[in-house]
Amino acid sequence: MENVFGAVSSGQAFSSPENFVATAIRAVNTYQNTRALSNTGINQELQNMTVRGLTAASNQYVSGVNNTRFPISDINQNNSTQASARNLGR
């Protein structure tokens, strides 16, 4: 289901006739598969989608500068700037 919504919301489904047909086929297959799910299966699918969505959202870099990423931690110390103490006259 998330593949269908993702393709439609990103516009990928409409970028070519092949993508449109592939998305339509996925939508039909998804509909047919959901009819066979039990309540337990539906709950499991919703949990999986929620966990994947939250994981994807939490793995995004956050910064206030466009097109720039400030990593939260750099285990290998490859991309970090060393800080040094400065007396600012206070």
N, C-alpha and C positions, 0 to 999 in steps of 0.2 A: 504494500500500500504506500509506503513512504517513497518508493521509487517512482510511482505514478505521480504523487503530489510534488515530489522534487523536480521531476521533468517538466511538469506543467508550470510550477511556480518560477522556475529558472528560465523558462522559455525554450529549453532544449527540445521539448516535444514538438515545437512548431518551427524549428530551425531547418528541417528538411522533411520531404515526404516520408523517407524511411524512418526517421525518428518519430513522426506522427503515428505511423502504422505500428511501430514497435510499442509505443506508449499505449495505444488503443488495445493492442493484444494483451499487454500487461494488465491493463484495467479490467478487461473481461476475465482474465485468469484470476485476478485478485478477487473479483466479485464472486466467481464460482467457488473459489477456495473458502471464502468467508461463510458461505452458506453451510459448509460442512463443519465449521468450528462449534465446539461446545462452549458453554459459559467459561469454563476453566481455560480453554484454548484462547478465547477472546481476551480474558484477563492477562494471560501470559504474553500475548502479542502486544497489548497496551503497555505492559511493564517493560518489555524489550525496547519498544519505540521510545519510551520515556527515558530509560537509562542511556540509550544511544544518543538521544538528543541532548541530555544534560552533560554527558561526557564530551560531546563535540563542542558544546557551548563553553564548558569549563577549560578546554584546552586552547582557547583563543588567546592570543597576546593582547594586552590592553595597553594603550598608550594614548597620549593626547596629540601626537604628531602624525599626520597622514603619511602613509607608506613607510612607517618606521616602526620597528618592533624593539621593545626593551624586554629582554628575557628576565624572568623572575629569578631563575637560578641557572648558573652555568657550572656544572660539575667539573668540567675539564679546564675551566678558566681560560677558554679560548676567546670569548667575546666580551670580556668584562674589562672595565676601566678601574684601575686601582685608585682608591680614595686616599687622600692625605690630609692631615689636620692643618688648619690655617687659623691664625689669630686674626680675627676681624676687628680688633681694637676695642672689644668690650670688656 
